[in-house]
């Protein structure tokens, strides 16, 4: 009997790096001077914008390209040809999202062919100048792995302005970063800009505890100024379009008579002068925004919460303030700002939180962090878990929060003890991301990551170029670049825990990155975990249960499998067997599970939990993590002790199933492959063979169940 055991296959080899030099074409003319920020002065030290009577806030701050970029981003390691990475489907999705919009007629649109589109995409990929090399080129097994690809219908586009994609970055505790790490972050951000994602960076110089009242303090102001200049210098070294400190775009207003709401569409901090931000972003210039605002009454400087800055910018980029503008104000706006009206298109694609404490912790995962959080389903539970933690982990020996390889860990931890106050900071990060994503479309996402991880370079380090065996190891991926190209976390959240790397014992490290999306709600009928049918726990009926929209459920199955289900025959097969149903979102995905009777040869076996249908709507395949969300509910909530299923042997999804199963076996006859997540099935079978028993265990029951399920498709084709 040929029973296959799972194995991790890793490819080793060297990769050739290719660099590209690119001379940018300036899109806006600035005076040949550079100002770190507009100057402010007042007799009482409070600060009022000092400008000439003829100056206008419509005029962007002055700036000039650095005279000589000795270390341009394209001289470094990072990207060869984007079409080679990280996989064809991800490059295709990236290109669709960042597609340049051009004015086209119906006639010219109809004459475009597939080959022309491919050539155009290839040219655009080279044009980015970001050199990924083979860094994100997957192994053959990964490249051919089954993922669902959204093929959006073609649209005729009439506008002539390229969409402005923005990532809002919050960098906390920059004073704890050395020059090399800060430069690595600047390099990564500059590469995001070159890949089409414009950056607005918010500074957060606060520690774990922020003083109540946020009183203006000269030492705090000095620290903010120094760190803003450090960040600015690092960005100017790598970001060819430039960078600018903008500390005068925000205003403070008293919000009175505010109706309580879970969606914060208004706030005391508002963007008063978006004309000082959008022109910079259009040209790829990175505005560095300190947590400073001006009162509307007397124009006094005021210290504000960095999270409030993030929310104010989110509201601005989401177009919420634009919708409240008067018609006369819109008519007086410059043409380029009218074209960027966010009422027509979303602008804010990413929210990136760079915090030394790392991702959101999880006590249930071996790597101690949530890989992916579906806010619609998990926000309240994750937050309760964070606020319920009152004890901090104890350090053993000289272990560093950031690991021994981080040169600035001792300096950071000598100034602020992150380990003892982690729950509070993690809760703040989760809250600001949740509040921001509520204002944005479902396609937007967030990533919470350490600054050190964001600065990771794929350039091999001298000590790490080769392993002890002399074989060159694969260089690490940058999580921010990976997230931009794939809109996914580095590790799938639906993988079994045994495939997740465990931290070495007695070493406290910052948590791995956490990917966050607004996500979709999940309905589990009945409540999990599911128990075998009994007189007190009868099976549900799909067609009569008021909690289930049965026609839409059937439509989901038909759409996912691209074939019609014989509804009558299917209901007859599962009648009295239904264990439960999982419905994701607005019937974007789902699963139907049954309790299958064990064969007569296994009389001592309980009913077998069986995955009968696993479906994801075509438009949701490969995006939004719908499959991962449903799978996590299935294997961790509904059937935590294991589930059985089968799939036709030539199904491309089998590779995805293989990664998430404990075992797999090809059934005799060649048409079906059996999968299971139950532990100990093979070991039990091996003991039966050694003892000479005639079967009757779980293995025999699994095989008989999979062989006995009758397909119920309307076309009558086999296998289903």
C-alpha positions in Angstrom: 0.0 0.0 0.0 1.5 3.3 -1.1 0.8 5.8 1.6 2.5 9.1 1.1 3.8 11.2 4.0 4.0 15.0 3.7 7.4 16.6 3.3 8.7 20.1 2.9 10.6 20.6 -0.3 13.0 23.5 -0.5 15.0 24.5 -3.5 18.6 25.8 -3.2 20.6 27.6 -5.7 22.3 30.8 -6.7 20.6 33.7 -8.4 22.0 36.3 -10.7 21.3 39.9 -9.8 20.6 42.5 -12.4 20.5 46.2 -11.7 18.7 48.9 -13.7 19.5 52.5 -13.9 16.7 54.9 -14.5 16.6 58.6 -15.0 13.2 59.9 -13.9 11.2 62.4 -15.9 10.0 65.1 -13.5 6.3 65.6 -13.6 6.3 68.9 -11.7 8.8 71.8 -11.7 9.9 73.0 -8.2 12.2 75.9 -7.5 15.9 75.0 -7.3 16.0 75.2 -3.5 15.2 72.7 -0.8 13.4 73.3 2.5 13.2 70.7 5.1 9.9 72.2 6.2 8.1 75.6 6.3 9.4 77.8 9.0 7.3 78.8 12.0 7.9 81.5 14.5 6.1 83.4 17.2 6.9 85.6 20.2 5.5 83.1 22.7 7.0 80.0 21.2 3.7 78.6 20.2 4.3 79.0 16.5 2.3 80.4 13.8 2.9 79.8 10.1 5.2 82.5 8.8 4.5 83.3 5.2 4.4 86.2 2.8 1.1 87.8 2.1 1.3 86.7 -1.5 2.1 83.1 -0.6 -0.7 80.6 -1.1 -1.2 77.3 0.5 -2.0 76.0 -3.0 1.7 76.2 -3.7 3.5 73.1 -2.7 6.6 73.3 -0.5 9.8 73.9 -2.4 12.1 71.0 -3.0 14.9 69.9 -5.3 16.4 66.5 -6.1 19.5 65.7 -4.1 22.5 66.7 -6.3 24.1 63.3 -6.4 22.6 60.0 -5.4 25.6 57.9 -4.8 23.5 55.1 -3.6 20.4 54.9 -5.7 17.8 52.2 -4.9 18.4 50.6 -8.3 22.1 50.1 -7.6 21.1 47.7 -4.7 20.0 44.2 -4.5 16.3 44.4 -4.9 14.3 43.6 -8.0 15.1 42.4 -11.6 12.0 41.8 -13.6 8.7 41.9 -11.7 7.1 39.5 -14.2 9.3 36.7 -12.7 8.1 37.3 -9.2 6.6 36.1 -7.0 4.3 34.1 -9.3 2.5 34.9 -12.5 -0.9 35.2 -10.8 0.4 37.7 -8.2 2.1 39.8 -10.9 -1.1 39.8 -12.9 -3.2 40.9 -9.9 -0.6 43.5 -9.0 -0.6 44.9 -12.6 -4.4 45.0 -12.6 -4.5 47.0 -9.4 -1.8 49.4 -10.4 -2.8 49.6 -14.0 -2.3 53.0 -15.7 -5.6 54.4 -16.9 -5.7 55.8 -20.3 -8.4 57.4 -22.4 -9.6 54.8 -24.9 -12.4 54.6 -27.4 -14.7 51.7 -27.9 -13.1 50.9 -31.3 -9.5 50.9 -30.0 -10.6 48.9 -26.9 -12.1 46.2 -29.1 -9.0 45.9 -31.2 -6.7 45.1 -28.3 -5.6 41.5 -28.1 -4.0 39.4 -25.4 -0.5 39.5 -26.9 -0.5 43.2 -26.9 -1.6 43.4 -23.3 1.1 40.9 -22.3 3.8 43.0 -24.0 2.5 46.2 -22.4 2.5 44.6 -19.0 6.1 43.3 -19.5 7.2 46.8 -20.5 5.6 48.3 -17.4 7.2 45.8 -15.2 10.7 46.7 -16.6 9.8 50.3 -16.3 9.6 50.2 -12.5 13.3 49.8 -12.3 13.0 47.8 -9.1 15.2 44.8 -9.3 13.7 41.8 -7.6 15.9 39.2 -9.4 14.7 35.7 -8.7 14.1 36.7 -5.1 10.4 36.1 -5.4 10.5 33.5 -8.2 8.8 30.5 -6.6 9.8 26.9 -6.9 8.0 24.9 -9.6 5.6 23.3 -7.0 4.7 26.7 -5.6 4.3 28.3 -9.0 1.9 25.5 -10.1 0.1 25.5 -6.8 -3.7 26.0 -7.0 -4.8 29.4 -6.2 -7.9 31.2 -7.3 -7.5 34.0 -9.7 -9.9 36.8 -10.1 -10.5 37.7 -13.7 -12.3 41.0 -13.6 -14.4 41.9 -16.7 -12.8 44.4 -19.0 -13.8 48.0 -18.5 -13.6 51.0 -20.8 -11.8 53.7 -19.0 -12.5 57.3 -19.9 -10.3 59.2 -17.5 -6.8 60.2 -18.4 -5.2 60.4 -14.9 -3.3 57.5 -13.4 -4.8 56.4 -10.0 -2.8 57.6 -7.0 -2.1 54.6 -4.7 -1.1 55.5 -1.2 0.4 53.7 1.8 0.1 55.3 5.1 3.1 54.4 7.3 3.5 55.0 11.0 7.1 54.6 12.3 7.3 54.3 16.1 10.3 54.9 18.3 12.7 56.0 15.5 15.2 57.1 18.2 15.8 53.5 18.9 17.0 52.7 15.4 20.5 52.9 14.3 21.6 54.5 11.0 21.8 51.3 9.1 18.3 50.1 10.1 16.8 53.5 9.3 18.5 53.4 5.9 17.1 49.9 5.3 13.6 51.2 6.0 14.2 54.2 3.7 15.4 51.8 1.0 12.3 49.7 1.3 9.9 52.7 1.2 11.7 54.1 -1.8 11.2 50.7 -3.6 7.5 50.8 -2.8 7.3 54.2 -4.4 9.0 52.9 -7.5 6.5 50.1 -7.6 3.6 52.5 -7.7 2.7 52.8 -4.0 3.2 56.4 -2.8 4.2 56.8 0.9 3.0 59.2 3.6 5.0 58.7 6.8 3.8 59.6 10.3 6.4 59.8 13.1 5.6 58.4 16.5 8.3 59.2 19.0 6.3 58.1 22.0 7.2 55.2 24.3 4.8 52.7 25.8 3.2 55.2 28.1 2.0 58.6 26.8 1.5 61.4 29.2 -2.1 62.4 29.8 -3.1 65.7 28.2 -0.3 65.6 25.7 1.1 68.9 27.0 3.6 70.6 24.7 7.1 69.9 26.0 10.3 71.4 24.7 12.3 68.2 25.2 9.6 66.2 23.3 9.6 68.8 20.5 13.4 68.6 20.2 13.2 64.9 20.0 10.6 65.0 17.3 12.6 67.5 15.3 15.8 65.5 15.5 14.1 62.2 14.5 12.2 63.9 11.7 15.5 65.1 10.3 17.1 61.7 10.7 14.3 60.0 8.8 14.4 62.8 6.2 18.1 62.3 5.6 17.6 58.5 5.2 14.8 59.0 2.7 16.7 61.5 0.7 19.6 59.0 0.4 17.4 56.4 -1.3 14.1 58.0 -2.6 15.1 59.7 -5.8 12.0 62.0 -6.0 12.8 63.3 -2.6 11.2 63.8 0.8 9.7 66.6 2.8 8.8 67.3 6.5 5.3 68.6 6.5 4.3 69.7 10.0 1.6 72.3 9.1 -1.1 70.3 7.3 -3.1 69.3 10.4 -5.5 71.3 12.4 -7.3 70.8 15.8 -11.1 71.3 16.1 -13.5 70.7 18.9 -16.0 68.1 17.7 -19.2 68.7 19.7 -22.5 66.9 19.8 -20.9 63.9 18.1 -23.3 61.0 17.7 -21.8 57.7 19.1 -20.7 55.5 16.3 -18.3 52.6 15.6 -17.1 54.3 12.5 -15.1 57.4 13.3 -15.9 59.6 10.2 -15.0 62.7 12.2 -12.3 63.6 14.6 -10.8 66.4 16.5 -7.7 66.2 14.2 -8.3 67.1 10.6 -6.2 67.7 7.5 -6.7 71.4 6.9 -4.3 71.7 3.9 -4.4 68.6 1.7 -2.8 70.7 -1.0 0.5 70.3 0.9 0.2 66.5 0.7 -1.3 65.4 -2.6 1.0 67.2 -4.9 4.0 65.7 -3.1 2.5 62.2 -3.3 1.8 62.7 -7.0 5.5 63.2 -7.7 6.6 60.3 -5.5 7.9 62.6 -2.7 7.5 61.2 0.7 6.0 63.6 3.3 7.2 63.1 6.8 4.4 64.1 9.2 5.2 64.7 12.9 2.3 64.5 15.4 1.8 68.3 15.5 -1.3 70.3 14.7 -2.5 73.9 14.9 -5.6 75.1 16.7 -8.1 76.8 14.4 -8.7 79.7 16.7 -5.2 81.1 17.5 -2.9 78.9 15.3 -1.0 77.6 18.3 1.1 74.4 18.0 -0.4 71.4 19.8 1.0 68.0 20.5 -1.4 65.2 19.3 -1.6 61.5 19.3 0.2 59.8 16.4 -2.8 57.4 16.0 -5.1 60.4 15.6 -2.8 61.6 12.8 -3.2 58.2 11.1 -7.0 58.4 11.4 -7.1 62.0 10.1 -5.0 61.1 7.0 -7.2 58.0 6.5 -10.3 60.1 6.5 -8.7 62.5 4.1 -7.4 59.9 1.7 -10.7 57.9 1.9 -12.5 61.0 0.6 -14.7 61.5 3.7 -13.7 65.1 4.1 -14.0 65.7 0.3 -17.7 64.6 0.4 -18.4 67.3 2.9 -16.8 70.0 0.8 -19.0 72.7 -0.6 -19.6 72.8 -4.4 -17.9 76.2 -4.6 -14.8 74.8 -2.9 -14.5 72.0 -5.3 -14.8 74.3 -8.3 -11.9 76.4 -6.9 -9.6 73.4 -6.5 -6.6 72.9 -8.8 -7.2 70.7 -11.8 -4.8 67.9 -10.5 -6.7 67.8 -7.2 -10.1 67.5 -9.0 -8.7 64.6 -11.0 -7.7 62.9 -7.8 -11.2 63.2 -6.3 -11.4 60.2 -4.1 -15.2 60.0 -4.6 -14.4 58.4 -7.9 -11.6 56.0 -6.8 -10.1 54.7 -3.6 -6.6 56.0 -2.9 -5.4 54.4 0.4 -4.3 50.8 -0.3 -2.1 50.0 2.7 -1.7 51.0 6.3 1.8 50.0 7.6 2.5 50.1 11.3 6.3 49.8 12.0 6.4 49.1 15.8 9.3 47.5 17.7 6.8 45.1 19.4 5.9 43.5 16.1 2.7 41.8 15.2 -0.4 41.0 17.3 0.5 38.2 19.7 -1.5 34.9 19.8 -1.3 32.3 22.5 -2.6 29.6 20.3 0.1 29.7 17.6 3.6 28.3 17.9 5.2 31.5 16.5 3.2 33.5 19.1 1.6 35.9 16.6 -1.5 36.2 14.5 -0.5 35.8 10.9 -3.8 37.1 9.5 -6.7 38.8 11.3 -10.2 38.9 9.7 -11.5 41.9 11.6 -15.2 41.3 10.8 -14.9 37.9 12.5 -12.0 38.1 14.9 -11.5 41.7 16.1 -13.5 41.4 19.4 -12.0 38.1 20.3 -8.4 39.2 19.6 -8.9 42.4 21.5 -10.3 40.6 24.5 -7.4 38.3 24.5 -5.0 41.3 24.5 -6.7 43.2 27.2 -7.0 40.0 29.3 -3.2 39.6 29.5 -1.9 41.1 32.7 1.3 39.3 33.2 4.4 39.8 31.0 6.8 37.0 30.0 9.9 36.7 32.1 13.3 37.1 30.6 15.9 34.4 31.1 19.5 35.4 30.9 20.6 38.2 28.6 18.0 37.4 25.9 17.0 40.3 23.8 13.6 41.3 22.7 14.8 41.8 19.2 17.2 38.8 19.1 20.9 38.7 19.5 21.6 39.6 15.9 20.1 43.1 16.2 22.8 45.7 17.1 20.5 48.3 18.6 18.4 46.0 20.8 20.4 46.8 24.0 20.0 50.5 23.4 16.3 50.2 22.8 15.6 48.0 25.7 17.7 50.1 28.0 15.4 53.0 27.3 12.0 51.3 27.2 10.8 47.9 28.3 8.5 46.6 25.6 8.1 43.1 27.1 6.4 44.3 30.2 3.9 46.6 28.5 3.3 44.7 25.3 -0.5 44.2 25.6 -1.2 47.9 25.9 0.8 48.8 22.8 -0.6 45.8 20.8 -4.1 46.9 21.7 -3.4 50.4 20.5 -2.0 49.1 17.2 -5.0 46.8 16.7 -7.5 49.6 17.5 -6.0 52.2 15.1 -5.9 49.6 12.3 -9.5 48.5 12.9 -10.8 52.1 13.0 -8.9 53.0 9.8 -9.9 50.0 7.8 -13.6 50.6 8.7 -13.3 53.8 6.6 -11.7 52.1 3.6 -12.9 49.7 0.9 -12.5 45.9 1.5 -9.5 45.8 -0.9 -7.4 47.9 1.6 -5.3 46.1 4.1 -2.8 46.7 6.9 0.5 45.2 8.1 1.9 45.4 11.6 5.6 44.7 11.6 8.8 45.6 13.3 11.1 48.3 11.9 13.9 45.8 11.8 11.9 43.4 9.6 10.8 46.2 7.3 14.5 47.0 6.8 15.4 43.4 5.9 17.5 43.4 2.8 17.7 40.4 0.4 21.4 41.2 -0.1 23.3 38.3 1.4 25.3 39.3 4.6 29.0 38.3 4.7 28.4 35.8 7.5 25.2 34.3 5.9 26.2 33.9 2.3 26.8 30.2 2.6 25.7 27.5 5.0 28.2 25.3 6.8 27.9 22.9 4.0 29.1 25.5 1.5 25.7 25.8 -0.2 24.4 29.3 -0.6 21.2 29.9 1.2 18.1 31.7 -0.1 18.0 35.3 0.8 15.2 36.6 3.0 12.2 38.3 1.5 11.2 41.8 2.5 7.7 41.5 4.0 6.6 44.9 2.7 7.6 44.2 -0.9 6.0 40.7 -0.6 2.8 42.2 0.7 2.6 44.8 -2.1 3.0 42.2 -4.8 0.7 39.5 -3.3 -1.6 41.3 -0.9 -1.0 38.3 1.4 0.9 37.5 4.6 4.3 35.8 4.3 2.8 32.6 5.8 -0.7 31.3 5.0 -2.9 31.5 8.1 -4.7 28.2 7.2 -1.6 26.1 7.3 -1.4 23.5 10.2 0.5 24.6 13.2 3.3 22.0 12.7 4.4 23.7 9.5 4.8 27.1 11.3 8.4 27.7 12.6 8.7 27.6 16.4 10.8 30.1 18.2 13.8 28.7 20.0 13.1 28.2 23.7 14.0 30.9 26.3 14.6 33.5 23.6 12.1 36.4 23.5 11.8 38.0 20.1 9.5 40.6 18.6 6.4 39.0 17.1 6.3 38.2 13.4 4.2 40.4 11.1 0.4 40.5 11.3 -1.6 41.0 8.1 -5.0 42.6 8.8 -8.0 43.1 6.5 -11.5 44.4 7.1 -12.5 40.9 5.9 -15.9 39.3 5.9 -18.2 37.9 8.5 -18.5 34.2 8.9 -21.7 32.3 9.8 -21.3 28.8 11.3 -24.5 26.7 11.4 -24.9 25.2 14.0 -22.5 26.7 16.5 -19.0 25.1 16.6 -17.7 22.6 17.5 -20.0 20.2 15.7 -21.0 17.0 17.5 -22.4 13.8 16.0 -26.1 13.6 15.5 -28.2 12.3 18.3 -31.8 12.6 19.5 -30.9 15.8 21.3 -28.8 17.1 18.4 -30.6 16.3 15.2 -29.1 17.2 11.8 -30.1 20.4 10.0 -31.8 20.4 6.6 -30.3 22.7 4.1 -33.4 23.5 2.2 -35.6 24.2 5.2 -33.3 25.9 7.7 -34.3 29.6 7.9 -30.7 30.6 8.6 -29.6 29.4 5.2 -30.4 31.0 1.8 -30.5 27.7 0.0 -30.8 29.0 -3.6 -27.7 31.2 -3.0 -25.8 28.3 -1.4 -26.5 26.2 -4.5 -25.5 29.1 -6.8 -22.2 29.3 -4.8 -21.5 25.7 -5.5 -22.4 25.9 -9.2 -20.2 29.0 -9.6 -17.2 27.6 -7.7 -17.2 24.2 -9.5 -18.3 25.6 -12.8 -20.9 22.9 -13.2 -24.5 22.3 -12.2 -25.4 20.4 -9.1 -28.3 17.9 -9.2 -30.0 19.4 -6.3 -32.6 16.7 -5.7 -30.1 13.9 -5.8 -27.7 15.8 -3.6 -30.3 16.5 -0.9 -31.3 12.8 -0.9 -27.6 11.8 -0.4 -27.0 14.0 2.5 -30.4 13.8 4.2 -30.0 13.0 7.9 -26.2 13.4 7.6 -25.6 17.2 7.6 -23.1 18.1 10.3 -23.1 21.8 9.5 -22.6 24.7 7.1 -20.0 27.5 7.0 -20.9 30.6 5.1 -18.3 33.4 4.5 -19.5 36.9 3.7 -22.3 37.3 1.3 -22.0 33.7 0.1 -18.5 34.4 -1.2 -17.4 31.0 0.1 -18.6 28.1 2.2 -18.4 24.5 3.2 -20.9 21.7 3.7 -19.9 18.9 6.0 -21.6 15.6 6.9 -21.4 12.8 9.3 -20.8 9.6 7.3 -21.7 6.2 8.8 -18.7 3.9 9.3 -18.7 0.7 7.3 -19.8 -2.6 8.8 -16.2 -3.7 8.9 -15.5 -0.9 11.4 -18.4 -1.2 13.9 -16.6 0.4 16.7 -15.9 3.6 14.8 -18.0 6.7 15.5 -19.6 8.7 12.6 -16.9 10.1 10.3 -16.7 13.9 9.9 -16.6 14.4 6.1 -16.0 17.6 4.1 -18.6 17.2 1.3 -18.3 20.5 -0.5 -15.7 23.3 -0.2 -16.6 26.3 -2.5 -15.3 29.8 -3.1 -17.0 32.0 -5.6 -15.0 32.6 -8.8 -14.7 36.4 -8.3 -13.3 35.8 -4.7 -10.9 33.1 -5.6 -7.3 34.2 -5.0 -8.2 37.4 -3.2 -9.4 38.4 0.2 -8.3 35.2 1.8 -11.8 33.7 1.6 -10.5 30.1 1.3 -8.2 30.6 4.3 -11.0 32.0 6.4 -13.3 29.2 5.7 -10.6 26.6 6.2 -9.6 27.9 9.5 -13.2 27.8 10.7 -13.5 24.3 9.5 -10.4 22.8 11.0 -10.0 24.8 14.1 -13.5 25.4 15.3 -15.9 23.0 13.7 -13.7 19.8 13.5 -10.7 20.5 15.7 -10.0 16.7 16.0 -9.8 16.1 12.3 -11.9 15.9 9.1 -11.9 13.6 6.0 -12.4 14.5 2.4 -11.6 13.4 -1.1 -10.8 15.1 -4.4 -10.3 13.9 -8.0 -6.7 13.0 -8.6 -6.2 15.6 -11.3 -7.7 18.5 -9.4 -5.2 21.4 -9.3 -6.4 22.3 -5.8 -4.9 19.1 -4.5 -1.5 20.8 -3.9 -3.4 23.4 -1.7 -5.1 20.5 0.1 -1.8 18.6 0.5 -0.2 21.5 2.4 -3.1 21.6 4.9 -3.6 17.9 5.4 -1.9 15.5 7.8 -2.0 12.7 5.3 -3.0 11.8 1.7 -3.5 8.5 -0.2 -4.6 7.7 -3.7 -7.6 5.4 -3.7 -7.5 2.3 -5.9 -8.9 3.0 -9.4 -6.9 6.2 -9.9 -9.8 8.7 -9.9 -9.7 9.9 -6.3 -7.2 11.1 -3.7 -8.1 10.9 0.0 -7.0 13.6 2.5 -7.4 13.9 6.2 -6.4 16.2 9.1 -6.8 13.6 11.9 -3.7 12.7 13.8 -2.6 9.1 14.2 -4.4 7.5 11.3 -1.3 6.0 9.6 0.2 5.0 12.9 -2.9 3.1 13.9 -3.0 1.4 10.5 0.7 0.4 10.9 0.0 -1.2 14.3 -2.8 -3.2 12.8 -0.5 -4.5 10.1 2.1 -5.5 12.6 -0.4 -7.3 14.9 -2.0 -9.1 11.9 -5.5 -7.7 12.6 -8.0 -7.8 9.8 -8.7 -4.0 9.9 -11.7 -2.3 11.3 -9.9 0.8 12.4 -10.1 4.4 11.4 -8.0 3.8 8.2 -10.4 1.2 6.9 -13.4 3.4 7.7 -11.9 6.4 5.9 -11.2 4.4 2.7 -14.7 2.9 2.6 -16.4 6.3 3.2 -14.4 7.9 0.4 -15.1 5.0 -2.0 -18.8 5.1 -1.2 -19.7 8.7 -1.8 -21.8 9.0 -5.0 -21.3 12.1 -7.2 -24.5 14.1 -7.7 -23.8 16.5 -10.6 -26.4 17.2 -13.2 -24.1 16.5 -16.1 -23.5 13.0 -14.9 -19.7 13.2 -15.5 -17.4 11.2 -13.2 -15.5 11.9 -11.1 -17.0 15.1 -9.9 
